[in-house]
């Protein structure tokens, strides 16, 4: 993870599960799937953007983690 995303994960207490490099994505460098122990172990995706920023996506009942990852890979 880039520094801003790593700091966010550390500061919020998320537990990284898996990191994948995205080569097809136009604006996303890599994604890290995390577990949020403070929120009933909800899965969270932290996306490192190529411009140096990051975005946070939370999997919910209407969108599975697999659907979210697929959407990010096609972004």
Secondary structure, 3 states (H helix, E strand, C coil): CCHHHHHHHHHHCCEEEEEEECCCCCCEEEEEEEEEHHHCCEEEEEEEECCCCEEEEECECCECHHHHHHHHHCC
